Amino acid sequence: MAKHGRRALGWVKRDDRLFTLDIFLIDGPISEKFAKKNRVVCRTIKMRGDQTLEDLHNTIFHAFNREEQHMYEFQVGGKGPMDPKARRYVLPGAMNAPYSEKKPDGDITRTTIGSIGLKKDDAFGYWFDFGDDWWHQINVVDIKETAPPGEYPRISKRVGQSPPQHMDCEGEN
């Protein structure tokens, strides 16, 4: 779907706020050698409030040079990974999963970044690949009332190298 297609069809309420997010890689299958060379792995992403969590995922996926899609979810309002009190935003197929103790709070394809109640200095989680368990912390660095013209979401800064998605494919990284 075109970048502005959801809004044009009326699926998403217009929200031109600009969210600046720092996405830190906090855990995953990383070798000690890689970790010593890359003590901090962070990407800064700017996106409009009317863009979805799916848009955020796709931008993170590219920002960290991922090659293979896996399941993922966002966790908002918890005290850390897998906090049962966190609000969970999941893939559409996981909305009615029978194995879940608590029904997810939203579908990533329909939930916008502006609709989840974030404020400057908030932090929330992104869990990618439920087997390898790549954990990211997303910090809300800034929220401006209006996004300048341009394409969003966009990667505006990269700190550290991206680790290989699968260590066994790259040998020692």
Chimera marker file (.cmm) of the C-alpha trace (Angstrom):
<marker_set name="trace">
<marker id="1" x="0.000" y="0.000" z="0.000" r="1" g="1" b="0" radius="0.5"/>
<marker id="2" x="1.209" y="3.493" z="-0.760" r="1" g="1" b="0" radius="0.5"/>
<marker id="3" x="2.681" y="5.435" z="2.128" r="1" g="1" b="0" radius="0.5"/>
<marker id="4" x="-0.275" y="7.796" z="2.279" r="1" g="1" b="0" radius="0.5"/>
<marker id="5" x="-2.874" y="5.200" z="1.250" r="1" g="1" b="0" radius="0.5"/>
<marker id="6" x="-4.206" y="4.440" z="4.723" r="1" g="1" b="0" radius="0.5"/>
<marker id="7" x="-4.808" y="8.113" z="5.462" r="1" g="1" b="0" radius="0.5"/>
<marker id="8" x="-6.317" y="8.766" z="2.013" r="1" g="1" b="0" radius="0.5"/>
<marker id="9" x="-8.815" y="5.942" z="2.551" r="1" g="1" b="0" radius="0.5"/>
<marker id="10" x="-9.743" y="7.309" z="5.971" r="1" g="1" b="0" radius="0.5"/>
<marker id="11" x="-8.393" y="4.336" z="7.926" r="1" g="1" b="0" radius="0.5"/>
<marker id="12" x="-6.141" y="6.453" z="10.087" r="1" g="1" b="0" radius="0.5"/>
<marker id="13" x="-6.888" y="9.776" z="11.749" r="1" g="1" b="0" radius="0.5"/>
<marker id="14" x="-4.485" y="12.453" z="10.548" r="1" g="1" b="0" radius="0.5"/>
<marker id="15" x="-1.739" y="13.093" z="13.114" r="1" g="1" b="0" radius="0.5"/>
<marker id="16" x="1.108" y="15.217" z="11.774" r="1" g="1" b="0" radius="0.5"/>
<marker id="17" x="3.134" y="15.185" z="14.990" r="1" g="1" b="0" radius="0.5"/>
<marker id="18" x="6.754" y="14.149" z="14.522" r="1" g="1" b="0" radius="0.5"/>
<marker id="19" x="8.043" y="11.473" z="16.890" r="1" g="1" b="0" radius="0.5"/>
<marker id="20" x="11.817" y="11.094" z="17.271" r="1" g="1" b="0" radius="0.5"/>
<marker id="21" x="12.654" y="7.643" z="18.600" r="1" g="1" b="0" radius="0.5"/>
<marker id="22" x="15.995" y="6.135" z="19.656" r="1" g="1" b="0" radius="0.5"/>
<marker id="23" x="15.935" y="2.353" z="19.216" r="1" g="1" b="0" radius="0.5"/>
<marker id="24" x="18.617" y="0.588" z="21.276" r="1" g="1" b="0" radius="0.5"/>
<marker id="25" x="19.488" y="-3.068" z="20.787" r="1" g="1" b="0" radius="0.5"/>
<marker id="26" x="19.542" y="-4.369" z="24.370" r="1" g="1" b="0" radius="0.5"/>
<marker id="27" x="19.725" y="-8.163" z="23.956" r="1" g="1" b="0" radius="0.5"/>
<marker id="28" x="20.034" y="-10.870" z="21.343" r="1" g="1" b="0" radius="0.5"/>
<marker id="29" x="22.393" y="-13.556" z="20.050" r="1" g="1" b="0" radius="0.5"/>
<marker id="30" x="25.518" y="-11.378" z="19.829" r="1" g="1" b="0" radius="0.5"/>
<marker id="31" x="29.055" y="-12.691" z="20.219" r="1" g="1" b="0" radius="0.5"/>
<marker id="32" x="31.383" y="-11.221" z="22.859" r="1" g="1" b="0" radius="0.5"/>
<marker id="33" x="33.708" y="-10.063" z="20.083" r="1" g="1" b="0" radius="0.5"/>
<marker id="34" x="30.912" y="-8.081" z="18.408" r="1" g="1" b="0" radius="0.5"/>
<marker id="35" x="29.730" y="-6.635" z="21.733" r="1" g="1" b="0" radius="0.5"/>
<marker id="36" x="33.240" y="-5.379" z="22.582" r="1" g="1" b="0" radius="0.5"/>
<marker id="37" x="33.486" y="-3.542" z="19.249" r="1" g="1" b="0" radius="0.5"/>
<marker id="38" x="29.915" y="-2.202" z="19.404" r="1" g="1" b="0" radius="0.5"/>
<marker id="39" x="29.095" y="-1.288" z="22.987" r="1" g="1" b="0" radius="0.5"/>
<marker id="40" x="26.089" y="0.728" z="21.821" r="1" g="1" b="0" radius="0.5"/>
<marker id="41" x="23.914" y="-0.183" z="18.847" r="1" g="1" b="0" radius="0.5"/>
<marker id="42" x="21.235" y="2.444" z="18.308" r="1" g="1" b="0" radius="0.5"/>
<marker id="43" x="19.169" y="3.850" z="15.470" r="1" g="1" b="0" radius="0.5"/>
<marker id="44" x="17.209" y="7.091" z="15.489" r="1" g="1" b="0" radius="0.5"/>
<marker id="45" x="13.946" y="7.048" z="13.569" r="1" g="1" b="0" radius="0.5"/>
<marker id="46" x="11.582" y="9.929" z="12.880" r="1" g="1" b="0" radius="0.5"/>
<marker id="47" x="7.957" y="9.198" z="12.075" r="1" g="1" b="0" radius="0.5"/>
<marker id="48" x="4.591" y="10.912" z="11.943" r="1" g="1" b="0" radius="0.5"/>
<marker id="49" x="1.937" y="10.208" z="14.547" r="1" g="1" b="0" radius="0.5"/>
<marker id="50" x="-0.407" y="8.715" z="11.945" r="1" g="1" b="0" radius="0.5"/>
<marker id="51" x="2.050" y="6.018" z="10.915" r="1" g="1" b="0" radius="0.5"/>
<marker id="52" x="1.512" y="2.542" z="12.304" r="1" g="1" b="0" radius="0.5"/>
<marker id="53" x="3.554" y="0.268" z="14.507" r="1" g="1" b="0" radius="0.5"/>
<marker id="54" x="3.914" y="-1.897" z="11.400" r="1" g="1" b="0" radius="0.5"/>
<marker id="55" x="5.597" y="1.090" z="9.693" r="1" g="1" b="0" radius="0.5"/>
<marker id="56" x="7.899" y="1.410" z="12.714" r="1" g="1" b="0" radius="0.5"/>
<marker id="57" x="8.752" y="-2.310" z="12.579" r="1" g="1" b="0" radius="0.5"/>
<marker id="58" x="9.583" y="-2.119" z="8.860" r="1" g="1" b="0" radius="0.5"/>
<marker id="59" x="11.871" y="0.851" z="9.466" r="1" g="1" b="0" radius="0.5"/>
<marker id="60" x="13.618" y="-0.865" z="12.400" r="1" g="1" b="0" radius="0.5"/>
<marker id="61" x="13.981" y="-4.003" z="10.255" r="1" g="1" b="0" radius="0.5"/>
<marker id="62" x="15.849" y="-2.007" z="7.596" r="1" g="1" b="0" radius="0.5"/>
<marker id="63" x="17.761" y="0.155" z="10.084" r="1" g="1" b="0" radius="0.5"/>
<marker id="64" x="19.289" y="-2.943" z="11.697" r="1" g="1" b="0" radius="0.5"/>
<marker id="65" x="19.959" y="-4.620" z="8.311" r="1" g="1" b="0" radius="0.5"/>
<marker id="66" x="17.667" y="-7.584" z="8.971" r="1" g="1" b="0" radius="0.5"/>
<marker id="67" x="17.231" y="-10.044" z="6.124" r="1" g="1" b="0" radius="0.5"/>
<marker id="68" x="14.558" y="-12.486" z="7.264" r="1" g="1" b="0" radius="0.5"/>
<marker id="69" x="11.153" y="-11.537" z="8.681" r="1" g="1" b="0" radius="0.5"/>
<marker id="70" x="9.981" y="-13.119" z="11.935" r="1" g="1" b="0" radius="0.5"/>
<marker id="71" x="7.148" y="-12.541" z="14.377" r="1" g="1" b="0" radius="0.5"/>
<marker id="72" x="7.396" y="-9.462" z="16.580" r="1" g="1" b="0" radius="0.5"/>
<marker id="73" x="5.451" y="-7.329" z="19.002" r="1" g="1" b="0" radius="0.5"/>
<marker id="74" x="5.624" y="-3.992" z="20.789" r="1" g="1" b="0" radius="0.5"/>
<marker id="75" x="5.193" y="-3.736" z="24.575" r="1" g="1" b="0" radius="0.5"/>
<marker id="76" x="4.136" y="-0.394" z="26.053" r="1" g="1" b="0" radius="0.5"/>
<marker id="77" x="3.899" y="0.594" z="29.710" r="1" g="1" b="0" radius="0.5"/>
<marker id="78" x="5.658" y="-2.328" z="31.355" r="1" g="1" b="0" radius="0.5"/>
<marker id="79" x="8.655" y="-2.412" z="33.679" r="1" g="1" b="0" radius="0.5"/>
<marker id="80" x="10.750" y="-4.520" z="31.300" r="1" g="1" b="0" radius="0.5"/>
<marker id="81" x="10.554" y="-7.383" z="28.813" r="1" g="1" b="0" radius="0.5"/>
<marker id="82" x="7.527" y="-9.635" z="29.183" r="1" g="1" b="0" radius="0.5"/>
<marker id="83" x="5.884" y="-7.592" z="31.939" r="1" g="1" b="0" radius="0.5"/>
<marker id="84" x="2.316" y="-8.939" z="32.095" r="1" g="1" b="0" radius="0.5"/>
<marker id="85" x="1.088" y="-5.392" z="32.841" r="1" g="1" b="0" radius="0.5"/>
<marker id="86" x="2.491" y="-4.042" z="29.551" r="1" g="1" b="0" radius="0.5"/>
<marker id="87" x="0.110" y="-3.310" z="26.699" r="1" g="1" b="0" radius="0.5"/>
<marker id="88" x="0.953" y="-5.644" z="23.819" r="1" g="1" b="0" radius="0.5"/>
<marker id="89" x="0.590" y="-4.743" z="20.135" r="1" g="1" b="0" radius="0.5"/>
<marker id="90" x="0.890" y="-7.776" z="17.878" r="1" g="1" b="0" radius="0.5"/>
<marker id="91" x="0.580" y="-9.093" z="14.330" r="1" g="1" b="0" radius="0.5"/>
<marker id="92" x="-3.042" y="-9.488" z="13.154" r="1" g="1" b="0" radius="0.5"/>
<marker id="93" x="-2.869" y="-13.296" z="13.336" r="1" g="1" b="0" radius="0.5"/>
<marker id="94" x="-1.861" y="-13.164" z="17.007" r="1" g="1" b="0" radius="0.5"/>
<marker id="95" x="-4.861" y="-11.069" z="18.074" r="1" g="1" b="0" radius="0.5"/>
<marker id="96" x="-6.915" y="-14.160" z="18.959" r="1" g="1" b="0" radius="0.5"/>
<marker id="97" x="-4.104" y="-16.587" z="19.781" r="1" g="1" b="0" radius="0.5"/>
<marker id="98" x="-5.392" y="-19.201" z="22.247" r="1" g="1" b="0" radius="0.5"/>
<marker id="99" x="-2.002" y="-19.573" z="23.973" r="1" g="1" b="0" radius="0.5"/>
<marker id="100" x="-1.965" y="-16.008" z="25.246" r="1" g="1" b="0" radius="0.5"/>
<marker id="101" x="-2.949" y="-15.379" z="28.886" r="1" g="1" b="0" radius="0.5"/>
<marker id="102" x="-4.108" y="-11.830" z="28.155" r="1" g="1" b="0" radius="0.5"/>
<marker id="103" x="-5.721" y="-10.625" z="24.962" r="1" g="1" b="0" radius="0.5"/>
<marker id="104" x="-3.358" y="-8.255" z="23.082" r="1" g="1" b="0" radius="0.5"/>
<marker id="105" x="-4.204" y="-4.564" z="23.205" r="1" g="1" b="0" radius="0.5"/>
<marker id="106" x="-3.925" y="-3.915" z="19.492" r="1" g="1" b="0" radius="0.5"/>
<marker id="107" x="-3.057" y="-4.941" z="15.966" r="1" g="1" b="0" radius="0.5"/>
<marker id="108" x="0.204" y="-3.377" z="14.695" r="1" g="1" b="0" radius="0.5"/>
<marker id="109" x="-1.340" y="-2.748" z="11.262" r="1" g="1" b="0" radius="0.5"/>
<marker id="110" x="-4.091" y="-0.542" z="12.755" r="1" g="1" b="0" radius="0.5"/>
<marker id="111" x="-2.341" y="1.040" z="15.741" r="1" g="1" b="0" radius="0.5"/>
<marker id="112" x="-0.563" y="4.324" z="15.099" r="1" g="1" b="0" radius="0.5"/>
<marker id="113" x="2.409" y="5.593" z="17.058" r="1" g="1" b="0" radius="0.5"/>
<marker id="114" x="0.351" y="8.667" z="17.962" r="1" g="1" b="0" radius="0.5"/>
<marker id="115" x="-2.529" y="6.630" z="19.396" r="1" g="1" b="0" radius="0.5"/>
<marker id="116" x="-0.675" y="4.778" z="22.172" r="1" g="1" b="0" radius="0.5"/>
<marker id="117" x="-0.292" y="7.733" z="24.518" r="1" g="1" b="0" radius="0.5"/>
<marker id="118" x="3.458" y="8.271" z="24.328" r="1" g="1" b="0" radius="0.5"/>
<marker id="119" x="5.112" y="11.308" z="25.863" r="1" g="1" b="0" radius="0.5"/>
<marker id="120" x="8.643" y="12.672" z="25.607" r="1" g="1" b="0" radius="0.5"/>
<marker id="121" x="11.074" y="10.556" z="27.697" r="1" g="1" b="0" radius="0.5"/>
<marker id="122" x="8.786" y="7.479" z="27.661" r="1" g="1" b="0" radius="0.5"/>
<marker id="123" x="10.317" y="4.117" z="26.787" r="1" g="1" b="0" radius="0.5"/>
<marker id="124" x="8.722" y="0.990" z="25.349" r="1" g="1" b="0" radius="0.5"/>
<marker id="125" x="9.851" y="-2.383" z="24.031" r="1" g="1" b="0" radius="0.5"/>
<marker id="126" x="10.133" y="-4.089" z="20.658" r="1" g="1" b="0" radius="0.5"/>
<marker id="127" x="10.664" y="-7.861" z="20.598" r="1" g="1" b="0" radius="0.5"/>
<marker id="128" x="11.728" y="-9.314" z="17.246" r="1" g="1" b="0" radius="0.5"/>
<marker id="129" x="12.080" y="-13.040" z="16.456" r="1" g="1" b="0" radius="0.5"/>
<marker id="130" x="10.570" y="-15.032" z="19.297" r="1" g="1" b="0" radius="0.5"/>
<marker id="131" x="13.222" y="-17.745" z="18.858" r="1" g="1" b="0" radius="0.5"/>
<marker id="132" x="16.404" y="-15.650" z="18.835" r="1" g="1" b="0" radius="0.5"/>
<marker id="133" x="14.840" y="-12.995" z="21.086" r="1" g="1" b="0" radius="0.5"/>
<marker id="134" x="16.148" y="-9.695" z="19.782" r="1" g="1" b="0" radius="0.5"/>
<marker id="135" x="15.089" y="-7.124" z="22.407" r="1" g="1" b="0" radius="0.5"/>
<marker id="136" x="15.079" y="-3.397" z="21.732" r="1" g="1" b="0" radius="0.5"/>
<marker id="137" x="14.276" y="-0.429" z="23.946" r="1" g="1" b="0" radius="0.5"/>
<marker id="138" x="12.624" y="2.486" z="22.184" r="1" g="1" b="0" radius="0.5"/>
<marker id="139" x="13.056" y="5.884" z="23.839" r="1" g="1" b="0" radius="0.5"/>
<marker id="140" x="10.819" y="8.788" z="22.880" r="1" g="1" b="0" radius="0.5"/>
<marker id="141" x="13.398" y="11.557" z="22.440" r="1" g="1" b="0" radius="0.5"/>
<marker id="142" x="11.089" y="14.274" z="21.155" r="1" g="1" b="0" radius="0.5"/>
<marker id="143" x="7.580" y="14.957" z="19.899" r="1" g="1" b="0" radius="0.5"/>
<marker id="144" x="7.021" y="18.021" z="17.720" r="1" g="1" b="0" radius="0.5"/>
<marker id="145" x="3.513" y="19.272" z="16.919" r="1" g="1" b="0" radius="0.5"/>
<marker id="146" x="4.123" y="19.239" z="13.153" r="1" g="1" b="0" radius="0.5"/>
<marker id="147" x="6.422" y="17.136" z="10.989" r="1" g="1" b="0" radius="0.5"/>
<marker id="148" x="8.392" y="19.082" z="8.387" r="1" g="1" b="0" radius="0.5"/>
<marker id="149" x="7.694" y="18.080" z="4.781" r="1" g="1" b="0" radius="0.5"/>
<marker id="150" x="9.449" y="14.902" z="3.678" r="1" g="1" b="0" radius="0.5"/>
<marker id="151" x="9.248" y="11.138" z="3.629" r="1" g="1" b="0" radius="0.5"/>
<marker id="152" x="8.553" y="9.353" z="6.903" r="1" g="1" b="0" radius="0.5"/>
<marker id="153" x="9.398" y="7.183" z="8.654" r="1" g="1" b="0" radius="0.5"/>
<marker id="154" x="13.091" y="7.821" z="8.157" r="1" g="1" b="0" radius="0.5"/>
<marker id="155" x="16.312" y="6.690" z="9.754" r="1" g="1" b="0" radius="0.5"/>
<marker id="156" x="18.162" y="9.835" z="10.831" r="1" g="1" b="0" radius="0.5"/>
<marker id="157" x="21.123" y="8.401" z="12.762" r="1" g="1" b="0" radius="0.5"/>
<marker id="158" x="23.025" y="5.131" z="13.207" r="1" g="1" b="0" radius="0.5"/>
<marker id="159" x="25.368" y="4.325" z="16.092" r="1" g="1" b="0" radius="0.5"/>
<marker id="160" x="27.311" y="1.039" z="16.032" r="1" g="1" b="0" radius="0.5"/>
<marker id="161" x="27.251" y="-1.709" z="13.460" r="1" g="1" b="0" radius="0.5"/>
<marker id="162" x="24.255" y="-3.976" z="12.998" r="1" g="1" b="0" radius="0.5"/>
<marker id="163" x="24.956" y="-7.510" z="14.216" r="1" g="1" b="0" radius="0.5"/>
<marker id="164" x="24.230" y="-10.347" z="11.802" r="1" g="1" b="0" radius="0.5"/>
<marker id="165" x="20.663" y="-11.545" z="12.228" r="1" g="1" b="0" radius="0.5"/>
<marker id="166" x="21.845" y="-15.137" z="12.626" r="1" g="1" b="0" radius="0.5"/>
<marker id="167" x="25.233" y="-15.774" z="14.248" r="1" g="1" b="0" radius="0.5"/>
<marker id="168" x="25.526" y="-19.264" z="12.781" r="1" g="1" b="0" radius="0.5"/>
<marker id="169" x="25.300" y="-17.795" z="9.265" r="1" g="1" b="0" radius="0.5"/>
<marker id="170" x="28.169" y="-15.402" z="9.834" r="1" g="1" b="0" radius="0.5"/>
<marker id="171" x="30.408" y="-17.513" z="12.024" r="1" g="1" b="0" radius="0.5"/>
<marker id="172" x="32.009" y="-15.469" z="14.765" r="1" g="1" b="0" radius="0.5"/>
<marker id="173" x="30.865" y="-11.867" z="14.457" r="1" g="1" b="0" radius="0.5"/>
<link id1="1" id2="2" r="1" g="1" b="0" radius="0.2"/>
<link id1="2" id2="3" r="1" g="1" b="0" radius="0.2"/>
<link id1="3" id2="4" r="1" g="1" b="0" radius="0.2"/>
<link id1="4" id2="5" r="1" g="1" b="0" radius="0.2"/>
<link id1="5" id2="6" r="1" g="1" b="0" radius="0.2"/>
<link id1="6" id2="7" r="1" g="1" b="0" radius="0.2"/>
<link id1="7" id2="8" r="1" g="1" b="0" radius="0.2"/>
<link id1="8" id2="9" r="1" g="1" b="0" radius="0.2"/>
<link id1="9" id2="10" r="1" g="1" b="0" radius="0.2"/>
<link id1="10" id2="11" r="1" g="1" b="0" radius="0.2"/>
<link id1="11" id2="12" r="1" g="1" b="0" radius="0.2"/>
<link id1="12" id2="13" r="1" g="1" b="0" radius="0.2"/>
<link id1="13" id2="14" r="1" g="1" b="0" radius="0.2"/>
<link id1="14" id2="15" r="1" g="1" b="0" radius="0.2"/>
<link id1="15" id2="16" r="1" g="1" b="0" radius="0.2"/>
<link id1="16" id2="17" r="1" g="1" b="0" radius="0.2"/>
<link id1="17" id2="18" r="1" g="1" b="0" radius="0.2"/>
<link id1="18" id2="19" r="1" g="1" b="0" radius="0.2"/>
<link id1="19" id2="20" r="1" g="1" b="0" radius="0.2"/>
<link id1="20" id2="21" r="1" g="1" b="0" radius="0.2"/>
<link id1="21" id2="22" r="1" g="1" b="0" radius="0.2"/>
<link id1="22" id2="23" r="1" g="1" b="0" radius="0.2"/>
<link id1="23" id2="24" r="1" g="1" b="0" radius="0.2"/>
<link id1="24" id2="25" r="1" g="1" b="0" radius="0.2"/>
<link id1="25" id2="26" r="1" g="1" b="0" radius="0.2"/>
<link id1="26" id2="27" r="1" g="1" b="0" radius="0.2"/>
<link id1="27" id2="28" r="1" g="1" b="0" radius="0.2"/>
<link id1="28" id2="29" r="1" g="1" b="0" radius="0.2"/>
<link id1="29" id2="30" r="1" g="1" b="0" radius="0.2"/>
<link id1="30" id2="31" r="1" g="1" b="0" radius="0.2"/>
<link id1="31" id2="32" r="1" g="1" b="0" radius="0.2"/>
<link id1="32" id2="33" r="1" g="1" b="0" radius="0.2"/>
<link id1="33" id2="34" r="1" g="1" b="0" radius="0.2"/>
<link id1="34" id2="35" r="1" g="1" b="0" radius="0.2"/>
<link id1="35" id2="36" r="1" g="1" b="0" radius="0.2"/>
<link id1="36" id2="37" r="1" g="1" b="0" radius="0.2"/>
<link id1="37" id2="38" r="1" g="1" b="0" radius="0.2"/>
<link id1="38" id2="39" r="1" g="1" b="0" radius="0.2"/>
<link id1="39" id2="40" r="1" g="1" b="0" radius="0.2"/>
<link id1="40" id2="41" r="1" g="1" b="0" radius="0.2"/>
<link id1="41" id2="42" r="1" g="1" b="0" radius="0.2"/>
<link id1="42" id2="43" r="1" g="1" b="0" radius="0.2"/>
<link id1="43" id2="44" r="1" g="1" b="0" radius="0.2"/>
<link id1="44" id2="45" r="1" g="1" b="0" radius="0.2"/>
<link id1="45" id2="46" r="1" g="1" b="0" radius="0.2"/>
<link id1="46" id2="47" r="1" g="1" b="0" radius="0.2"/>
<link id1="47" id2="48" r="1" g="1" b="0" radius="0.2"/>
<link id1="48" id2="49" r="1" g="1" b="0" radius="0.2"/>
<link id1="49" id2="50" r="1" g="1" b="0" radius="0.2"/>
<link id1="50" id2="51" r="1" g="1" b="0" radius="0.2"/>
<link id1="51" id2="52" r="1" g="1" b="0" radius="0.2"/>
<link id1="52" id2="53" r="1" g="1" b="0" radius="0.2"/>
<link id1="53" id2="54" r="1" g="1" b="0" radius="0.2"/>
<link id1="54" id2="55" r="1" g="1" b="0" radius="0.2"/>
<link id1="55" id2="56" r="1" g="1" b="0" radius="0.2"/>
<link id1="56" id2="57" r="1" g="1" b="0" radius="0.2"/>
<link id1="57" id2="58" r="1" g="1" b="0" radius="0.2"/>
<link id1="58" id2="59" r="1" g="1" b="0" radius="0.2"/>
<link id1="59" id2="60" r="1" g="1" b="0" radius="0.2"/>
<link id1="60" id2="61" r="1" g="1" b="0" radius="0.2"/>
<link id1="61" id2="62" r="1" g="1" b="0" radius="0.2"/>
<link id1="62" id2="63" r="1" g="1" b="0" radius="0.2"/>
<link id1="63" id2="64" r="1" g="1" b="0" radius="0.2"/>
<link id1="64" id2="65" r="1" g="1" b="0" radius="0.2"/>
<link id1="65" id2="66" r="1" g="1" b="0" radius="0.2"/>
<link id1="66" id2="67" r="1" g="1" b="0" radius="0.2"/>
<link id1="67" id2="68" r="1" g="1" b="0" radius="0.2"/>
<link id1="68" id2="69" r="1" g="1" b="0" radius="0.2"/>
<link id1="69" id2="70" r="1" g="1" b="0" radius="0.2"/>
<link id1="70" id2="71" r="1" g="1" b="0" radius="0.2"/>
<link id1="71" id2="72" r="1" g="1" b="0" radius="0.2"/>
<link id1="72" id2="73" r="1" g="1" b="0" radius="0.2"/>
<link id1="73" id2="74" r="1" g="1" b="0" radius="0.2"/>
<link id1="74" id2="75" r="1" g="1" b="0" radius="0.2"/>
<link id1="75" id2="76" r="1" g="1" b="0" radius="0.2"/>
<link id1="76" id2="77" r="1" g="1" b="0" radius="0.2"/>
<link id1="77" id2="78" r="1" g="1" b="0" radius="0.2"/>
<link id1="78" id2="79" r="1" g="1" b="0" radius="0.2"/>
<link id1="79" id2="80" r="1" g="1" b="0" radius="0.2"/>
<link id1="80" id2="81" r="1" g="1" b="0" radius="0.2"/>
<link id1="81" id2="82" r="1" g="1" b="0" radius="0.2"/>
<link id1="82" id2="83" r="1" g="1" b="0" radius="0.2"/>
<link id1="83" id2="84" r="1" g="1" b="0" radius="0.2"/>
<link id1="84" id2="85" r="1" g="1" b="0" radius="0.2"/>
<link id1="85" id2="86" r="1" g="1" b="0" radius="0.2"/>
<link id1="86" id2="87" r="1" g="1" b="0" radius="0.2"/>
<link id1="87" id2="88" r="1" g="1" b="0" radius="0.2"/>
<link id1="88" id2="89" r="1" g="1" b="0" radius="0.2"/>
<link id1="89" id2="90" r="1" g="1" b="0" radius="0.2"/>
<link id1="90" id2="91" r="1" g="1" b="0" radius="0.2"/>
<link id1="91" id2="92" r="1" g="1" b="0" radius="0.2"/>
<link id1="92" id2="93" r="1" g="1" b="0" radius="0.2"/>
<link id1="93" id2="94" r="1" g="1" b="0" radius="0.2"/>
<link id1="94" id2="95" r="1" g="1" b="0" radius="0.2"/>
<link id1="95" id2="96" r="1" g="1" b="0" radius="0.2"/>
<link id1="96" id2="97" r="1" g="1" b="0" radius="0.2"/>
<link id1="97" id2="98" r="1" g="1" b="0" radius="0.2"/>
<link id1="98" id2="99" r="1" g="1" b="0" radius="0.2"/>
<link id1="99" id2="100" r="1" g="1" b="0" radius="0.2"/>
<link id1="100" id2="101" r="1" g="1" b="0" radius="0.2"/>
<link id1="101" id2="102" r="1" g="1" b="0" radius="0.2"/>
<link id1="102" id2="103" r="1" g="1" b="0" radius="0.2"/>
<link id1="103" id2="104" r="1" g="1" b="0" radius="0.2"/>
<link id1="104" id2="105" r="1" g="1" b="0" radius="0.2"/>
<link id1="105" id2="106" r="1" g="1" b="0" radius="0.2"/>
<link id1="106" id2="107" r="1" g="1" b="0" radius="0.2"/>
<link id1="107" id2="108" r="1" g="1" b="0" radius="0.2"/>
<link id1="108" id2="109" r="1" g="1" b="0" radius="0.2"/>
<link id1="109" id2="110" r="1" g="1" b="0" radius="0.2"/>
<link id1="110" id2="111" r="1" g="1" b="0" radius="0.2"/>
<link id1="111" id2="112" r="1" g="1" b="0" radius="0.2"/>
<link id1="112" id2="113" r="1" g="1" b="0" radius="0.2"/>
<link id1="113" id2="114" r="1" g="1" b="0" radius="0.2"/>
<link id1="114" id2="115" r="1" g="1" b="0" radius="0.2"/>
<link id1="115" id2="116" r="1" g="1" b="0" radius="0.2"/>
<link id1="116" id2="117" r="1" g="1" b="0" radius="0.2"/>
<link id1="117" id2="118" r="1" g="1" b="0" radius="0.2"/>
<link id1="118" id2="119" r="1" g="1" b="0" radius="0.2"/>
<link id1="119" id2="120" r="1" g="1" b="0" radius="0.2"/>
<link id1="120" id2="121" r="1" g="1" b="0" radius="0.2"/>
<link id1="121" id2="122" r="1" g="1" b="0" radius="0.2"/>
<link id1="122" id2="123" r="1" g="1" b="0" radius="0.2"/>
<link id1="123" id2="124" r="1" g="1" b="0" radius="0.2"/>
<link id1="124" id2="125" r="1" g="1" b="0" radius="0.2"/>
<link id1="125" id2="126" r="1" g="1" b="0" radius="0.2"/>
<link id1="126" id2="127" r="1" g="1" b="0" radius="0.2"/>
<link id1="127" id2="128" r="1" g="1" b="0" radius="0.2"/>
<link id1="128" id2="129" r="1" g="1" b="0" radius="0.2"/>
<link id1="129" id2="130" r="1" g="1" b="0" radius="0.2"/>
<link id1="130" id2="131" r="1" g="1" b="0" radius="0.2"/>
<link id1="131" id2="132" r="1" g="1" b="0" radius="0.2"/>
<link id1="132" id2="133" r="1" g="1" b="0" radius="0.2"/>
<link id1="133" id2="134" r="1" g="1" b="0" radius="0.2"/>
<link id1="134" id2="135" r="1" g="1" b="0" radius="0.2"/>
<link id1="135" id2="136" r="1" g="1" b="0" radius="0.2"/>
<link id1="136" id2="137" r="1" g="1" b="0" radius="0.2"/>
<link id1="137" id2="138" r="1" g="1" b="0" radius="0.2"/>
<link id1="138" id2="139" r="1" g="1" b="0" radius="0.2"/>
<link id1="139" id2="140" r="1" g="1" b="0" radius="0.2"/>
<link id1="140" id2="141" r="1" g="1" b="0" radius="0.2"/>
<link id1="141" id2="142" r="1" g="1" b="0" radius="0.2"/>
<link id1="142" id2="143" r="1" g="1" b="0" radius="0.2"/>
<link id1="143" id2="144" r="1" g="1" b="0" radius="0.2"/>
<link id1="144" id2="145" r="1" g="1" b="0" radius="0.2"/>
<link id1="145" id2="146" r="1" g="1" b="0" radius="0.2"/>
<link id1="146" id2="147" r="1" g="1" b="0" radius="0.2"/>
<link id1="147" id2="148" r="1" g="1" b="0" radius="0.2"/>
<link id1="148" id2="149" r="1" g="1" b="0" radius="0.2"/>
<link id1="149" id2="150" r="1" g="1" b="0" radius="0.2"/>
<link id1="150" id2="151" r="1" g="1" b="0" radius="0.2"/>
<link id1="151" id2="152" r="1" g="1" b="0" radius="0.2"/>
<link id1="152" id2="153" r="1" g="1" b="0" radius="0.2"/>
<link id1="153" id2="154" r="1" g="1" b="0" radius="0.2"/>
<link id1="154" id2="155" r="1" g="1" b="0" radius="0.2"/>
<link id1="155" id2="156" r="1" g="1" b="0" radius="0.2"/>
<link id1="156" id2="157" r="1" g="1" b="0" radius="0.2"/>
<link id1="157" id2="158" r="1" g="1" b="0" radius="0.2"/>
<link id1="158" id2="159" r="1" g="1" b="0" radius="0.2"/>
<link id1="159" id2="160" r="1" g="1" b="0" radius="0.2"/>
<link id1="160" id2="161" r="1" g="1" b="0" radius="0.2"/>
<link id1="161" id2="162" r="1" g="1" b="0" radius="0.2"/>
<link id1="162" id2="163" r="1" g="1" b="0" radius="0.2"/>
<link id1="163" id2="164" r="1" g="1" b="0" radius="0.2"/>
<link id1="164" id2="165" r="1" g="1" b="0" radius="0.2"/>
<link id1="165" id2="166" r="1" g="1" b="0" radius="0.2"/>
<link id1="166" id2="167" r="1" g="1" b="0" radius="0.2"/>
<link id1="167" id2="168" r="1" g="1" b="0" radius="0.2"/>
<link id1="168" id2="169" r="1" g="1" b="0" radius="0.2"/>
<link id1="169" id2="170" r="1" g="1" b="0" radius="0.2"/>
<link id1="170" id2="171" r="1" g="1" b="0" radius="0.2"/>
<link id1="171" id2="172" r="1" g="1" b="0" radius="0.2"/>
<link id1="172" id2="173" r="1" g="1" b="0" radius="0.2"/>
</marker_set>
